[in-house]
């Protein structure tokens, strides 16, 4: 808990200010093809009135895309998706990727994230998916398959709002910096040496800008994460570690977050380019099974 000398106010870690949801909040338009309920001022909204397993009209898809860009993660309740319809919905937004490391479900594009007493949850770290790739994913569609009686929520953070919240002197310091992203920091840790070397040849380290510009909205955002970002190019080791720690810590501020409580039939669709997420691992030893389809993206600029 923050403390201060008697009579002196405590300085908040996130200063009070108007949080921007988009580049120009004055231009927002209502949604006419479905109902939308925000979860926070900048990130997260629940969509009602859309059946993701049914054919979707172009007008509905256009509004869903606009909602995704505005709210960064969309939530849907009481959906009836299987592996095929799950993948079909993801295809509206691009080509589904086949993850190089995670276990698959009924289709190679469907990742199965299963945890129980023998395999505890490990996604309880703020991260952006597959940032170790030259062209990280555009986004992901995640559905609940089996849930604990309580717990297992997922949080998302708006990394553009987090960038806006940095002091001006820090934003100036970040201009032009690039960082190395590497799968060895996570997936590579448990690989035998020979397999690690084989995968290293297939997935060498990549450099991405520390501050990425969203390709569709133009928002600037923090693009480093604790799972895959190794170091900042050109900085001494200690300075790199200090700056990365500062930037990676921004996702943990509740002012930039929304939280989703899963239920049977729930689906989340998020923009991986502008968000980080954290799966709360508070349900051990109960089982939690999720399935995810991830959509191929482009090279960060």
N, C-alpha and C positions, 0 to 999 in steps of 0.2 A: 504494500500500500504506500502511496506517495505521502511524504510528510513535508512540512515546512516549518520555519521558525514561527513562534507565536506572532499573530498579527499579519503574517505574510500569506498571500493566497498560494495555493498549489497550482502549478502550471500544468494544464492537461496535456497528455501526450498527443492528442488530436485536437487541434484548436477548433472552437466553435465557428462554423461558417456554413454557407449554403453549399450543399453537395450537388454536383452536377450529375444528372443521369445520362445526358447526351451532350453533344457538342453545342447544341442550341435548344435548351429546354422550352423555349417559347414557341417552337414550331411543331410541338407534338399534336397528333390528331387522335380522335377517339377510334376505337375498334368496333366494327359493325358486324363482323362475322362470328364473334364469340364474346363471352364475358371475360374480363381480366381483372384479377385482384392482386395488387402489389403486396409483396412481403416486406419491403423496406423502401426508403426513398430512392435508392439508385439501382438496386439489384434484386432480382427474383420476383416472379409473378405467376400466379396460378391461372390457368386457362380452363374455362368451362364451356362445354358445348361443341367439342371437337372429338370425334371418334378416330383415333389414330390408325385403327385397323381398316377403316373404310376408305374408298377412293376420295381424295380431297380435291375440291375445285381449285382452279388457279387463283381465284380471289382469296380463298382461305389460306393457301400457301403463301401468297404475297403478304397477307396480314400477319401470319405466323413469323415470317422472316423479319418484318418490321418490328414485331414484338421482341424477337430474339435480340435484334440489334439494340433495342431500347433498354430491355431488362436483363440481358446477358444470360439468364437461365429461366426456362419456362417449366412449370410443373403441371402435370395432368393426373387426374384421379380416375379410378374405376375403369381402366383400360383393359382390353382383352387381347394382348399381343402374344404371338408365339414367335419363334425364331425367324420365320419367313416374313411375317407382317412387320416385325420389329426392323428387320433389314430393309424391307420395302419402304418404310417411312424414312429411314435414314437416307435412302437413295434420292429422296427429293432434294437433298441439300448437297449431294456430291457423291463421290465414289467411296464406298466403305473400305477401310484399310484392314489388312490382316496383321495383327500385332505380332512382332517377332518373338516375344517371350511368354506372354500370358496364356494360360490354358483356354481352350476353345470349347464351345457348346455344340449345338446341333449343326451349325454352319461355321465355316472357317472365319467368317467376318464377325462372329458373335463370341466375345470374350466372356468367360464364366469366372466370376469372383466369388468363391465359396470359402466361408470360414466357419469353424466349429471348434470343439474342444481340442482336436488334434492340430488344427491349423488356425491360430488366432489371427485376427485382423491386423493388417500392416499398413493400411492406407491413411493412418492418422497422422499425416504430415502434410502441410500445405504444399501443393504442387500443381503444375500444369502438365497435362499428359504428353508424353513422348516428345518433350522439348529437345531430346538428344538427336532427333531426326533433322535432316536438312530442311524439310518442309513439314513442320509439326501439324497436328490435326486442326481442322476447322472447328470441330466440336464433337460431342458425343451424345448418344441417346442411351440412358440407363433405366432399366426396369427392375422392379422388385420381383423375385421369384419365391424366396422363403425369408421370413423376417423373424427376429426375436420378438418376444412378447412386449418388451420395452427396450428402448435404446437403439443404437445403430443409425442415428440421424446423419445427414450430410450437410456440410456448410460450404458456401461459395463466397468468394471475395472479389470485389470489383477493383481490378488493378489499375484502371484509369482514375477512379476516385482516389485510390491510394497515391498515385503519381501526383494528382492535383494537390494532395495534402502535404507533400514534401515542402520543406522550406525552399525558397527561391535559390539560395546558395547551393543547396544539394542538387536541385534540378540543373543548375548551370554546370556543376561538377560532372554530371552524367553525360553531357552532350558529347556524342561521338564515341562513347565507350562501347566495347564489345565484350562478351563473356563466352567462356567455353562451357558447353553442355556435353555430358558424357554418361552413357548408360552404366558404366562401371561403378558409379557411385551408388547404385541401387541393385539392378538386376544382376550385375556382374559380381557382386560380393560373395554369392554362394556358389558360383560356377567353379568347376574344377579348372585348373590352369590351362589345360589344352582347349577346353571349350571356350574359356574366356578369350584366348588368343584367336580362335576361329571366329567368334562373334566380333571381336575387335576389328578384324579385317573387313567384316560386312558392315559394321557400324562404327566408323572412326569418330573421334570427337568433332563437334561442329561449333562454329562461332555464330552467335546471334547478337543483335544490338541489345544493350542493357535497357534502353527505352525503345519499345516497339511502337510503330504507328499502325493502328487498326486499318486493314486494307479497305474496309467499306465505310467506316464512320469517320476516319481521320483522327480519332482520339489517340493521344499519346498515353502510354501505360508502362508500368514496370514489368519487365520480362526476364526475371530471374526467379528461381525457386530452389528450395532446400534439397529436393530429391535429385535433381539432375545438373544444376549449375555448379561448376567446379571452381572457376576463378575468373577474374576480370583481366583481360589481355593488357599487358603493358604496365601493370601496377605491381609494386613490390608485394610479396606474399602477405605480409601483415596488413598493409593498406587495403589490399583486395579483400581479405577476410573480413575486415572491419566494415567496409562499405557494403559487401554482400549481406552481412548480418543485419545491417540497418535496413536494407531494401527488403530482404526476405521477411523481416519482422512486421512489415506493414500489413500483410494479409491477416495478421492476428487481431487487428483492431476491429471490434464489433461494429463501429461506424461504417465500415466498408462491406459488411457481411449480410447474408441472409441464411436462415437455417430451415431445413426441410425435414419434417417427420414423415417417414415412409408408412404406407399402409398397403395391403394387398391391392394390386392393380395400379400402383403409382408408377409414374414415368417422369424422368427429368431429362431435359434437352438443354445443353449449355454450349455457349460459345467459348471454346478452349483458348481462343486467341487473346481474350481480354480478362479471363477469370483464372483463379486458382480454386481448388476445392480440397476438402478435408473430411474424410469419413471417420466419424467418431467410433472408437473401438471400446465401447463401454458395455458390451453385451456378452462377453466371455463368461461361461463356456457355451452359451446358446448358439445355435446355427444362424447364419445370415448368408443368403445366396442372392447375388445380383447378376444380371446379364447386360452387356454393354456392346453397342455398335458404334464405332468411331469413324468419323468422316475425314477423308484426306484433305489437307490444307495446302497452304503455299508458304514460300520462304519469307520469314519475317524481314521487314524493311524498317 
